[in-house]
Amino acid sequence: MAAKAEPKLKEHSAQFREKATHLGRDVQELGRITRDIANDTMGVLKENAGEYYDQGIEKAKSMEQNLESRIRDNPLQALLIAVGLGFLVGMIFRRR
């Protein structure tokens, strides 16, 4: 009876090794694909970050120019606001 089971055992063992080999190759391929996706995603994120940084710089410059023009158009009002803010900050720190 053991002699009959031996050929089947060898056949199943060979099938198992073959399937395990294919599975190993598939896992390696999935690893490569995952790495490629991660690299592509990082590239897109870097591009977007650069664009957002540039937009932030432009927005800051625009706000600075807007503030400067408002100060030039209304110097007395700007001075009074600055004095008022200085007074409030001084009062806050004085109480501590």
Rosetta constraint file for C-alpha pairs under 8 A:
AtomPair CA 1 CA 5 HARMONIC 6.66 0.50
AtomPair CA 2 CA 6 HARMONIC 6.26 0.50
AtomPair CA 3 CA 7 HARMONIC 7.53 0.50
AtomPair CA 4 CA 8 HARMONIC 7.44 0.50
AtomPair CA 5 CA 9 HARMONIC 6.09 0.50
AtomPair CA 6 CA 10 HARMONIC 6.23 0.50
AtomPair CA 7 CA 11 HARMONIC 6.12 0.50
AtomPair CA 8 CA 12 HARMONIC 6.04 0.50
AtomPair CA 9 CA 13 HARMONIC 5.99 0.50
AtomPair CA 10 CA 14 HARMONIC 6.09 0.50
AtomPair CA 11 CA 15 HARMONIC 6.22 0.50
AtomPair CA 12 CA 16 HARMONIC 6.00 0.50
AtomPair CA 13 CA 17 HARMONIC 6.20 0.50
AtomPair CA 14 CA 18 HARMONIC 6.17 0.50
AtomPair CA 15 CA 19 HARMONIC 6.10 0.50
AtomPair CA 16 CA 20 HARMONIC 6.00 0.50
AtomPair CA 17 CA 21 HARMONIC 6.08 0.50
AtomPair CA 18 CA 22 HARMONIC 6.32 0.50
AtomPair CA 19 CA 23 HARMONIC 6.02 0.50
AtomPair CA 20 CA 24 HARMONIC 6.10 0.50
AtomPair CA 21 CA 25 HARMONIC 6.37 0.50
AtomPair CA 22 CA 26 HARMONIC 6.15 0.50
AtomPair CA 23 CA 27 HARMONIC 6.14 0.50
AtomPair CA 24 CA 28 HARMONIC 6.26 0.50
AtomPair CA 25 CA 29 HARMONIC 6.17 0.50
AtomPair CA 26 CA 30 HARMONIC 6.11 0.50
AtomPair CA 27 CA 31 HARMONIC 6.16 0.50
AtomPair CA 28 CA 32 HARMONIC 6.33 0.50
AtomPair CA 29 CA 33 HARMONIC 6.19 0.50
AtomPair CA 30 CA 34 HARMONIC 6.01 0.50
AtomPair CA 31 CA 35 HARMONIC 6.14 0.50
AtomPair CA 32 CA 36 HARMONIC 6.21 0.50
AtomPair CA 33 CA 37 HARMONIC 6.18 0.50
AtomPair CA 34 CA 38 HARMONIC 6.16 0.50
AtomPair CA 35 CA 39 HARMONIC 6.17 0.50
AtomPair CA 36 CA 40 HARMONIC 6.14 0.50
AtomPair CA 37 CA 41 HARMONIC 6.05 0.50
AtomPair CA 38 CA 42 HARMONIC 6.14 0.50
AtomPair CA 39 CA 43 HARMONIC 6.29 0.50
AtomPair CA 40 CA 44 HARMONIC 6.39 0.50
AtomPair CA 41 CA 45 HARMONIC 6.17 0.50
AtomPair CA 42 CA 46 HARMONIC 6.07 0.50
AtomPair CA 43 CA 47 HARMONIC 6.31 0.50
AtomPair CA 44 CA 48 HARMONIC 6.20 0.50
AtomPair CA 45 CA 49 HARMONIC 5.99 0.50
AtomPair CA 46 CA 50 HARMONIC 6.17 0.50
AtomPair CA 47 CA 51 HARMONIC 6.30 0.50
AtomPair CA 48 CA 52 HARMONIC 6.12 0.50
AtomPair CA 49 CA 53 HARMONIC 6.06 0.50
AtomPair CA 50 CA 54 HARMONIC 6.22 0.50
AtomPair CA 51 CA 55 HARMONIC 6.16 0.50
AtomPair CA 52 CA 56 HARMONIC 6.07 0.50
AtomPair CA 53 CA 57 HARMONIC 6.26 0.50
AtomPair CA 54 CA 58 HARMONIC 6.25 0.50
AtomPair CA 55 CA 59 HARMONIC 6.11 0.50
AtomPair CA 56 CA 60 HARMONIC 6.10 0.50
AtomPair CA 57 CA 61 HARMONIC 6.20 0.50
AtomPair CA 58 CA 62 HARMONIC 6.14 0.50
AtomPair CA 59 CA 63 HARMONIC 6.15 0.50
AtomPair CA 60 CA 64 HARMONIC 6.11 0.50
AtomPair CA 61 CA 65 HARMONIC 6.19 0.50
AtomPair CA 62 CA 66 HARMONIC 6.12 0.50
AtomPair CA 63 CA 67 HARMONIC 6.09 0.50
AtomPair CA 64 CA 68 HARMONIC 6.13 0.50
AtomPair CA 65 CA 69 HARMONIC 6.15 0.50
AtomPair CA 66 CA 70 HARMONIC 6.25 0.50
AtomPair CA 67 CA 71 HARMONIC 6.20 0.50
AtomPair CA 68 CA 72 HARMONIC 6.20 0.50
AtomPair CA 69 CA 73 HARMONIC 6.05 0.50
AtomPair CA 70 CA 74 HARMONIC 6.01 0.50
AtomPair CA 70 CA 75 HARMONIC 7.93 0.50
AtomPair CA 71 CA 75 HARMONIC 5.10 0.50
AtomPair CA 71 CA 77 HARMONIC 7.93 0.50
AtomPair CA 71 CA 78 HARMONIC 5.70 0.50
AtomPair CA 74 CA 78 HARMONIC 6.25 0.50
AtomPair CA 75 CA 79 HARMONIC 6.10 0.50
AtomPair CA 76 CA 80 HARMONIC 6.19 0.50
AtomPair CA 77 CA 81 HARMONIC 6.19 0.50
AtomPair CA 78 CA 82 HARMONIC 6.19 0.50
AtomPair CA 79 CA 83 HARMONIC 6.17 0.50
AtomPair CA 80 CA 84 HARMONIC 6.06 0.50
AtomPair CA 81 CA 85 HARMONIC 6.13 0.50
AtomPair CA 82 CA 86 HARMONIC 6.09 0.50
AtomPair CA 83 CA 87 HARMONIC 6.10 0.50
AtomPair CA 84 CA 88 HARMONIC 6.27 0.50
AtomPair CA 85 CA 89 HARMONIC 6.16 0.50
AtomPair CA 86 CA 90 HARMONIC 6.02 0.50
AtomPair CA 87 CA 91 HARMONIC 6.18 0.50
AtomPair CA 88 CA 92 HARMONIC 6.25 0.50
AtomPair CA 89 CA 93 HARMONIC 6.27 0.50
AtomPair CA 90 CA 94 HARMONIC 5.91 0.50
AtomPair CA 91 CA 95 HARMONIC 6.39 0.50
AtomPair CA 92 CA 96 HARMONIC 7.04 0.50
